[in-house]
Amino acid sequence: MNTIRIINFKYFVEILISIILISFQSLSAKETDNRFRSTSINTVALNQIKAETIQRTFNLQSQLTDAQKKISYELLMLTDGQFLPPGTNYEHVINQFTGEKEFQFSGTDATVRDQLDESLVYIYIYFNAHSNMNEINSLTENITDTDENNNTVVAWVKVKNLEKIAQYGQVRCLRQVVPPVARTGSATTEGDGIHHTSSVRINFAQTGSGIKVGIISDGVDTRSTAQASGDLPADGSGLTVLSNVVGGDEGTAMLEIVHDMAPGASLYFHDCGVNTTAFNSAIDDLITAGCNVICDDIGWLTEPFYEDGSVASHVASVLSGNDIIYISSAGNAGLKHHQSDFYPLSGNPTYHDFSAGTEPSLTDMYCNLPLNGNIRVVLQWNDQFGSSGNDYNLYLYSFRTSAIVASSVNVQNGNDDPLEFISYTANGTTFGDFAILVVKSEGAASKNLEVYMYGSNGGSTYMNNTSPVDAIFGHPAVPGALGVGAIAASDPDNDDIELFSSQGPVTISYPSSESRAKPDICGIDGVDVTGAGGFSDPFYGTSAAAPHIAAIAAQLWSALPSSTGDEIRDMITDDAVDMGSGGFDNVFGYGRADALAAYEANNTVVRAKLKVYLEGCYDQTPDTLRTDLNTLTYLPTTSPYSADPRSITAVPSWNIVDWVLVQLRSTATGATVASKSALLRNDGYVVGDDAVQDYIYFNVAEGNYFLLVNHRDHLSIMSATTPAFTKSSSTLFDFTTTESGYYGGDACQMGTKYCMFAGETNNSGTITVSDKASIVDNLNDSGYYTGDTNFSGTVTVADKDCIINNLNVSSGVPVQE
């Protein structure tokens, strides 16, 4: 039996043992308030282990060659067993790295050491400025990407060649490529109603047509499922997939949200790539394809926190050089982020006390990893990338084994990055609770520290010593890009930020000190998607919130095509529903995006709020209109009025009575300036197509107008006065309470209410015996007929009663000149 098979068998045994032991874990990541409890910590023993391990790593650092100092510590562990933390071994490292897409184990029958030497690892090779980056080509197996602007090569390299590459004088450092995190999770998103894109679509027929929306995420592997259910358009007929090599279906879910809200927009997708250079190329490809709006939900964990890195700089550049809108999820780090100035631990002044002296027994950050659960931990401090001389180290301590099981101890001696990174997967020996430790060298200055923890595969983080403040970094922090926070669809008033949603401000130290106002806006999460490919439904996270904003941008830009991207972005923020403290704040940004408010504020529109009764279906008790035609499903989805013959997908509610046509005139006998087919609700309100919004819209300038109401078998009516119509009109014009409100003062009185006269079926303006023809022609027919004047659903001889009772009554609406 060869060596690697023995390793895998031993690991299999560990798994079996851990399954038996897992029910006996003393600490749980599912505490009610998600806080780590200190009762099981042996502080003295922990501090002793800290001291021994940390001293050992500092001793190792002092012995590193100049080439080894350029190699990140996670890569050094592959090159020599002396760099392994005391609580782990080669077996665990092999299983850890083979689980990453950035590592290819050689699989030979040689020794473990030889196997590692021949294995391939995916790395960034960073060069000094103006270097010849081709000089290391012979030592690489495959160069996948090159970034001339950032002096970076991305390549697959054999482990045995890492030090050889680092020996080149123009090479600044080598670092493993860390895969990104997606900031997450037949259906229609609840955000369509909450953000009022449905209102803009219904009232103003704005669907996002003419706008191209590009989504960047992991993948759209199972998009065919959403296409089959009508939740996405077909490839080549509304959806264009430029690249889908990363894999997954978060991209499918994001596209579904945009399509729900802006179904006329052309959709494009590009996967995020597996490195930052590929990600920047994805942005460029979408721009080349003509995308007006680009939205992503990707976080690059090792991009700089205190300055703009390669991705942020690229986003800033494309915003400067193109008329686009860039939208990115702000992040879900609210419960797994720490930022503070270095605070010396009492009795151990080189250790960082995450509690700043407030919790003597809980001075670290904590996480829980079940078997095969993973944690990624990133530490940075406010030195400039490529110039750090303050040496900080990062450790992961297992409470189960009382040992340091992972560490990142890169050397910072003046020309290095202020970065330490750990990725660790718990095995059958170590699963359970862990502590994250930060230690500085004795000569290092006390800096501002920032730590993020990202759990996966069941790995979770505790809230101790965490804060959502200043938890946004990278390209969502770029001025001009819209960084999006999350509000739950299930929140009763949609006014509470999700606890995990990253908050601002963003602390920038280089090239100059600034505090950036972020996030910019909030979108809705926890929404319905198809769940294609087994993706999470409901879909949570700022990943879900961001495409809602992209859809709003598409809808507004389609309505206002002469606007610039900057102007559309400002409309979204300026007309948001204010949340939190008055005006902008670092929790909600400018608030919850509202497509209708933005549309109203930037278009020539007015609201009309009116109430009217139809004699033919009015019941004095209980003062309501009958809905028989709707109950019998006879109401059509297309308006019967040629002046505005629009269609809707479905009659929206059981309480809808019929279609009416509402019109505006500037003068009593003047031309009609606007016509709108609308729905009549059983309480008499003329409503939008959602049957909830109790007003309708007209695309006319604010002012005073005569208000007309027409129905297919009732006499038309017009207001006696010219009420004022504005963008925010809320005054009700009620035709049901007084006859004096009718032009000509002639209405049908039924009890204490006033109605439109029934029986006018031939549109002559007067009810005559000729109106009986529509009854005779369709006698005993059931359905949607003009002759059905009493709204029973069937034309009968009883319908003539309305005509007989109102014979020779004429409409009071004056004839147009």
KOLBA-620720 format. One record per residue (C-alpha): chain; y, x, z. Coordinates in steps of 0.2 Angstrom, whole numbers. Layout:
% KOLBA-620720
ch:north:east:up
A:Y:X:Z
...
% end
This chain:
% KOLBA-620720
ch:north:east:up
A:0:0:0
A:17:7:-5
A:31:10:7
A:42:-4:1
A:28:-17:3
A:26:-12:21
A:44:-14:24
A:44:-32:17
A:28:-37:27
A:36:-31:43
A:52:-41:39
A:41:-56:36
A:33:-54:53
A:51:-53:60
A:55:-70:52
A:40:-78:59
A:44:-72:77
A:62:-77:75
A:56:-95:71
A:47:-96:87
A:61:-88:97
A:76:-97:89
A:74:-113:101
A:77:-101:116
A:94:-95:111
A:105:-95:126
A:121:-97:117
A:125:-110:103
A:138:-110:89
A:139:-128:91
A:149:-130:107
A:159:-145:108
A:176:-135:106
A:167:-121:96
A:172:-108:109
A:161:-94:115
A:156:-94:133
A:156:-78:144
A:143:-82:157
A:130:-72:149
A:140:-56:145
A:136:-41:155
A:154:-33:153
A:149:-16:161
A:134:-14:150
A:144:-19:135
A:158:-7:138
A:145:7:140
A:137:3:124
A:155:2:116
A:159:19:123
A:143:28:117
A:143:21:100
A:161:23:97
A:161:41:102
A:146:44:91
A:155:37:76
A:171:48:79
A:160:63:80
A:152:58:63
A:170:56:56
A:175:74:61
A:160:81:52
A:163:72:35
A:166:82:19
A:182:79:9
A:171:69:-3
A:163:59:10
A:179:54:17
A:183:45:1
A:168:34:1
A:169:18:11
A:157:17:26
A:146:3:19
A:142:15:4
A:140:30:16
A:126:21:25
A:116:21:8
A:118:39:6
A:112:46:23
A:103:38:38
A:114:47:50
A:128:34:46
A:117:20:51
A:123:11:67
A:111:13:81
A:106:-5:81
A:100:-5:63
A:88:4:51
A:85:7:33
A:74:-8:32
A:88:-20:37
A:100:-11:26
A:88:-13:11
A:86:-32:14
A:105:-33:17
A:110:-25:1
A:97:-33:-10
A:104:-50:-5
A:120:-45:-13
A:123:-47:-32
A:132:-30:-30
A:116:-20:-27
A:100:-17:-37
A:86:-9:-28
A:76:3:-38
A:59:-4:-34
A:50:13:-37
A:35:18:-28
A:44:33:-20
A:50:35:-2
A:63:24:5
A:76:38:3
A:71:41:-15
A:72:22:-18
A:90:21:-12
A:95:37:-22
A:90:28:-38
A:97:11:-33
A:112:5:-41
A:128:-1:-32
A:143:-10:-39
A:159:-1:-34
A:177:0:-37
A:183:18:-41
A:201:20:-37
A:210:35:-45
A:227:43:-42
A:241:37:-54
A:241:45:-71
A:223:51:-70
A:210:53:-84
A:198:39:-78
A:185:44:-91
A:181:60:-82
A:167:51:-72
A:159:41:-86
A:144:52:-86
A:140:48:-68
A:140:29:-70
A:127:18:-77
A:138:4:-84
A:157:2:-83
A:160:-17:-83
A:179:-17:-81
A:194:-5:-82
A:211:-9:-75
A:224:4:-82
A:239:-4:-72
A:230:-2:-56
A:221:14:-59
A:204:6:-56
A:187:7:-64
A:173:-5:-59
A:155:1:-63
A:137:1:-58
A:133:18:-51
A:117:26:-43
A:118:29:-25
A:114:48:-27
A:130:50:-38
A:143:42:-26
A:147:59:-18
A:147:68:-35
A:160:55:-41
A:170:57:-25
A:171:76:-28
A:183:73:-43
A:201:77:-37
A:209:63:-46
A:197:50:-37
A:206:42:-22
A:192:32:-15
A:176:22:-19
A:173:5:-12
A:159:-8:-14
A:164:-23:-24
A:165:-37:-12
A:161:-54:-20
A:175:-67:-18
A:174:-83:-7
A:177:-100:-14
A:189:-108:-2
A:178:-123:1
A:161:-143:-7
A:149:-207:-52
A:164:-204:-40
A:183:-205:-39
A:193:-194:-28
A:202:-203:-14
A:216:-192:-17
A:220:-202:-33
A:227:-216:-22
A:234:-206:-8
A:244:-194:-20
A:249:-210:-30
A:243:-202:-46
A:235:-219:-49
A:251:-228:-48
A:260:-216:-60
A:245:-218:-72
A:245:-237:-70
A:263:-241:-70
A:269:-228:-83
A:253:-224:-93
A:255:-206:-88
A:238:-198:-90
A:242:-179:-92
A:240:-180:-110
A:246:-165:-120
A:244:-153:-105
A:230:-140:-103
A:223:-137:-86
A:213:-122:-82
A:201:-120:-67
A:195:-104:-60
A:180:-105:-48
A:162:-100:-47
A:154:-110:-60
A:150:-127:-69
A:131:-125:-71
A:127:-143:-69
A:142:-151:-77
A:131:-161:-89
A:127:-172:-74
A:145:-176:-72
A:147:-178:-90
A:133:-190:-91
A:140:-201:-78
A:158:-201:-86
A:165:-190:-73
A:169:-176:-85
A:172:-176:-103
A:160:-168:-115
A:161:-150:-120
A:172:-148:-135
A:179:-166:-132
A:191:-163:-118
A:182:-149:-109
A:182:-131:-114
A:171:-118:-105
A:177:-101:-109
A:165:-92:-97
A:152:-97:-85
A:142:-81:-79
A:145:-81:-60
A:136:-98:-57
A:138:-113:-46
A:146:-130:-47
A:162:-129:-36
A:171:-128:-53
A:162:-144:-58
A:169:-153:-43
A:187:-146:-45
A:187:-152:-63
A:181:-169:-58
A:196:-171:-47
A:208:-166:-60
A:199:-178:-73
A:200:-193:-60
A:218:-191:-58
A:224:-185:-75
A:211:-191:-87
A:221:-187:-103
A:223:-168:-98
A:213:-156:-108
A:202:-146:-96
A:197:-128:-97
A:186:-118:-86
A:183:-99:-83
A:172:-92:-69
A:181:-81:-56
A:171:-65:-61
A:163:-53:-49
A:178:-41:-46
A:197:-42:-46
A:199:-35:-63
A:188:-48:-71
A:197:-61:-61
A:214:-55:-68
A:206:-56:-86
A:201:-74:-82
A:219:-79:-79
A:224:-70:-95
A:210:-79:-105
A:216:-96:-99
A:234:-92:-104
A:228:-86:-121
A:220:-103:-123
A:236:-111:-120
A:234:-118:-102
A:250:-125:-94
A:243:-126:-77
A:230:-114:-69
A:222:-118:-53
A:209:-107:-43
A:201:-108:-26
A:196:-90:-25
A:199:-77:-11
A:197:-59:-13
A:193:-53:5
A:198:-34:3
A:214:-37:-6
A:229:-31:4
A:236:-42:18
A:253:-34:20
A:258:-31:2
A:254:-38:-15
A:238:-31:-22
A:231:-30:-39
A:228:-49:-40
A:244:-55:-32
A:254:-43:-43
A:245:-49:-59
A:249:-68:-54
A:267:-63:-51
A:268:-55:-68
A:260:-69:-77
A:272:-81:-69
A:287:-71:-74
A:281:-69:-92
A:274:-86:-95
A:280:-104:-93
A:265:-110:-83
A:262:-117:-65
A:250:-107:-55
A:241:-116:-40
A:229:-108:-27
A:221:-114:-12
A:229:-107:4
A:212:-103:12
A:201:-110:26
A:204:-96:39
A:213:-107:52
A:198:-105:64
A:192:-88:60
A:208:-77:59
A:217:-66:72
A:233:-57:70
A:243:-47:83
A:250:-30:88
A:236:-18:95
A:234:-22:113
A:225:-9:124
A:210:-15:133
A:212:-13:152
A:203:3:157
A:199:7:138
A:216:10:130
A:209:14:112
A:200:-3:112
A:209:-19:106
A:210:-33:118
A:210:-48:106
A:215:-60:120
A:231:-49:124
A:226:-48:143
A:224:-67:145
A:204:-67:145
A:197:-52:154
A:179:-57:150
A:183:-63:132
A:192:-48:124
A:184:-48:107
A:181:-61:93
A:164:-69:92
A:152:-77:80
A:135:-84:79
A:122:-80:66
A:105:-89:64
A:91:-80:56
A:98:-74:39
A:115:-80:43
A:129:-69:37
A:146:-63:43
A:159:-54:33
A:173:-46:44
A:188:-39:37
A:201:-28:47
A:218:-22:40
A:233:-16:48
A:251:-14:42
A:250:3:34
A:253:4:15
A:237:5:4
A:234:23:-1
A:245:30:13
A:237:26:30
A:235:40:43
A:231:28:57
A:212:28:60
A:205:11:66
A:186:6:66
A:177:-10:66
A:160:-14:75
A:148:-29:76
A:139:-30:93
A:123:-40:95
A:121:-49:112
A:102:-51:109
A:99:-33:106
A:113:-26:117
A:117:-14:102
A:130:-11:89
A:121:-17:73
A:135:-14:60
A:151:-3:59
A:164:2:47
A:172:18:51
A:181:24:36
A:193:39:38
A:211:36:37
A:220:53:37
A:236:50:27
A:231:45:10
A:219:30:13
A:218:11:14
A:221:3:30
A:205:-7:28
A:188:-9:37
A:174:-21:31
A:157:-27:38
A:145:-38:29
A:130:-41:40
A:115:-53:39
A:105:-57:55
A:87:-53:56
A:73:-59:67
A:78:-46:80
A:97:-49:81
A:100:-67:77
A:111:-76:89
A:128:-72:96
A:139:-57:91
A:155:-49:96
A:168:-41:84
A:176:-25:91
A:191:-15:85
A:194:3:91
A:208:15:86
A:207:34:87
A:217:42:101
A:230:48:89
A:233:32:79
A:249:22:81
A:248:5:88
A:249:-6:73
A:249:-25:69
A:231:-30:66
A:224:-44:55
A:205:-49:56
A:196:-62:46
A:178:-68:49
A:169:-77:35
A:152:-85:40
A:139:-91:27
A:121:-97:26
A:123:-105:44
A:134:-91:51
A:149:-98:61
A:163:-92:70
A:170:-96:88
A:188:-101:91
A:191:-88:105
A:206:-77:101
A:209:-85:84
A:224:-93:76
A:229:-101:59
A:246:-94:59
A:250:-81:46
A:232:-83:39
A:237:-84:21
A:236:-68:10
A:234:-62:-8
A:239:-72:-23
A:242:-89:-14
A:256:-79:-5
A:265:-75:-21
A:282:-83:-22
A:282:-95:-37
A:263:-99:-35
A:259:-115:-26
A:248:-111:-11
A:240:-127:-5
A:235:-133:12
A:223:-147:16
A:224:-164:24
A:208:-175:26
A:206:-191:15
A:199:-199:31
A:214:-195:42
A:221:-213:46
A:239:-209:40
A:235:-193:30
A:248:-183:41
A:237:-171:51
A:233:-154:44
A:215:-149:43
A:211:-137:58
A:204:-124:46
A:218:-124:34
A:227:-108:34
A:245:-108:39
A:260:-97:36
A:272:-88:36
A:265:-73:27
A:270:-56:34
A:274:-43:21
A:277:-25:25
A:278:-16:8
A:288:-12:-2
A:300:-20:11
A:298:-31:26
A:299:-50:23
A:292:-66:29
A:286:-77:15
A:287:-96:17
A:269:-103:15
A:260:-114:11
A:270:-123:-2
A:262:-140:-2
A:247:-150:5
A:233:-159:-5
A:219:-170:0
A:202:-164:4
A:186:-173:10
A:185:-182:-6
A:171:-190:-16
A:163:-180:-31
A:147:-182:-40
A:138:-168:-31
A:132:-161:-47
A:120:-147:-44
A:118:-151:-26
A:136:-147:-22
A:143:-154:-6
A:149:-172:-7
A:162:-176:1
A:171:-160:-5
A:180:-152:9
A:192:-137:10
A:208:-131:2
A:197:-129:-13
A:197:-148:-14
A:215:-149:-11
A:221:-137:-24
A:215:-147:-40
A:224:-162:-33
A:240:-153:-35
A:235:-147:-52
A:232:-165:-58
A:249:-170:-52
A:257:-156:-61
A:249:-161:-77
A:254:-179:-75
A:272:-175:-72
A:273:-162:-86
A:266:-174:-98
A:279:-186:-93
A:293:-173:-94
A:287:-161:-108
A:305:-153:-110
A:304:-147:-92
A:299:-129:-87
A:285:-125:-76
A:297:-120:-62
A:305:-137:-64
A:289:-146:-62
A:284:-135:-47
A:300:-139:-39
A:298:-158:-42
A:281:-157:-33
A:289:-149:-18
A:306:-158:-18
A:298:-175:-18
A:283:-173:-6
A:281:-184:9
A:288:-173:23
A:275:-169:37
A:277:-160:53
A:294:-154:58
A:308:-160:47
A:309:-151:30
A:299:-136:26
A:287:-129:39
A:273:-116:39
A:260:-129:43
A:262:-142:29
A:274:-133:18
A:285:-146:10
A:273:-159:14
A:260:-170:6
A:262:-171:-13
A:267:-188:-20
A:266:-190:-39
A:275:-207:-39
A:290:-201:-28
A:291:-186:-40
A:290:-197:-55
A:303:-209:-49
A:315:-196:-44
A:315:-187:-61
A:313:-202:-73
A:324:-217:-78
A:314:-231:-69
A:318:-246:-58
A:307:-256:-46
A:306:-275:-47
A:300:-285:-33
A:297:-303:-36
A:287:-319:-30
A:283:-334:-41
A:271:-349:-40
A:262:-357:-55
A:261:-376:-53
A:244:-377:-62
A:235:-367:-48
A:246:-370:-33
A:238:-377:-17
A:251:-383:-4
A:238:-380:9
A:236:-366:13
A:252:-362:2
A:242:-351:-10
A:237:-349:-28
A:219:-353:-33
A:209:-338:-40
A:195:-348:-50
A:198:-338:-66
A:195:-322:-57
A:180:-328:-46
A:172:-334:-62
A:176:-317:-70
A:185:-325:-84
A:201:-315:-83
A:203:-302:-97
A:207:-284:-95
A:219:-285:-109
A:236:-294:-107
A:238:-309:-118
A:256:-306:-121
A:261:-297:-137
A:277:-290:-130
A:267:-278:-119
A:248:-280:-124
A:242:-266:-113
A:224:-265:-106
A:217:-260:-89
A:199:-254:-85
A:195:-269:-74
A:204:-283:-64
A:206:-274:-48
A:204:-287:-34
A:197:-304:-30
A:214:-311:-25
A:222:-309:-43
A:226:-326:-51
A:231:-321:-69
A:242:-311:-81
A:261:-314:-82
A:275:-306:-92
A:290:-300:-83
A:306:-296:-93
A:324:-290:-90
A:340:-295:-99
A:357:-287:-97
A:366:-303:-101
A:359:-321:-101
A:358:-323:-119
A:356:-305:-124
A:342:-295:-130
A:327:-291:-119
A:329:-273:-113
A:311:-271:-105
A:295:-281:-104
A:280:-278:-93
A:263:-286:-92
A:258:-288:-74
A:246:-296:-62
A:250:-311:-51
A:242:-311:-34
A:237:-327:-25
A:251:-325:-12
A:264:-326:-27
A:268:-308:-28
A:269:-299:-45
A:259:-283:-42
A:254:-267:-50
A:236:-265:-57
A:230:-259:-40
A:234:-276:-33
A:241:-268:-17
A:258:-261:-23
A:269:-277:-22
A:282:-272:-35
A:282:-267:-53
A:291:-254:-63
A:302:-254:-79
A:308:-239:-88
A:327:-243:-88
A:342:-237:-80
A:347:-243:-63
A:358:-258:-64
A:360:-277:-63
A:348:-287:-74
A:343:-305:-77
A:324:-307:-72
A:312:-317:-83
A:295:-323:-79
A:283:-329:-93
A:266:-337:-92
A:254:-342:-106
A:254:-361:-101
A:269:-363:-90
A:288:-364:-94
A:297:-348:-94
A:310:-345:-80
A:325:-334:-77
A:335:-329:-62
A:351:-337:-60
A:359:-321:-55
A:358:-303:-59
A:350:-294:-45
A:352:-275:-43
A:337:-264:-48
A:335:-247:-42
A:322:-233:-41
A:319:-238:-23
A:322:-257:-24
A:314:-266:-9
A:324:-283:-10
A:313:-297:-14
A:318:-310:-28
A:309:-325:-22
A:307:-340:-35
A:297:-350:-23
A:310:-354:-9
A:325:-362:-18
A:328:-371:-34
A:345:-363:-35
A:337:-346:-39
A:332:-353:-56
A:344:-351:-71
A:348:-369:-75
A:343:-375:-58
A:327:-384:-64
A:310:-380:-55
A:294:-389:-51
A:295:-394:-33
A:279:-396:-23
A:282:-399:-5
A:294:-386:1
A:290:-374:-12
A:296:-372:-30
A:285:-367:-45
A:285:-364:-64
A:281:-380:-73
A:264:-381:-80
A:259:-388:-97
A:269:-378:-110
A:254:-372:-120
A:262:-369:-138
A:277:-358:-133
A:290:-370:-139
A:301:-370:-124
A:298:-388:-120
A:283:-398:-114
A:278:-411:-127
A:263:-421:-133
A:260:-407:-145
A:254:-396:-131
A:239:-407:-129
A:232:-399:-145
A:226:-384:-135
A:216:-395:-124
A:208:-405:-138
A:204:-390:-148
A:194:-382:-133
A:188:-397:-124
A:174:-393:-112
A:174:-375:-116
A:173:-363:-102
A:182:-346:-101
A:200:-340:-103
A:209:-354:-112
A:227:-359:-113
A:223:-377:-112
A:215:-374:-95
A:232:-379:-87
A:224:-382:-70
A:215:-365:-69
A:198:-373:-66
A:189:-361:-79
A:184:-376:-90
A:196:-386:-102
A:194:-404:-97
A:204:-421:-99
A:211:-417:-82
A:221:-403:-90
A:232:-416:-99
A:239:-422:-82
A:251:-407:-81
A:257:-411:-98
A:260:-429:-95
A:268:-426:-78
A:280:-414:-85
A:283:-422:-102
A:300:-417:-111
A:304:-404:-97
A:312:-389:-105
A:314:-371:-100
A:330:-366:-92
A:330:-349:-100
A:345:-348:-113
A:341:-344:-131
A:345:-326:-136
A:360:-324:-148
% end
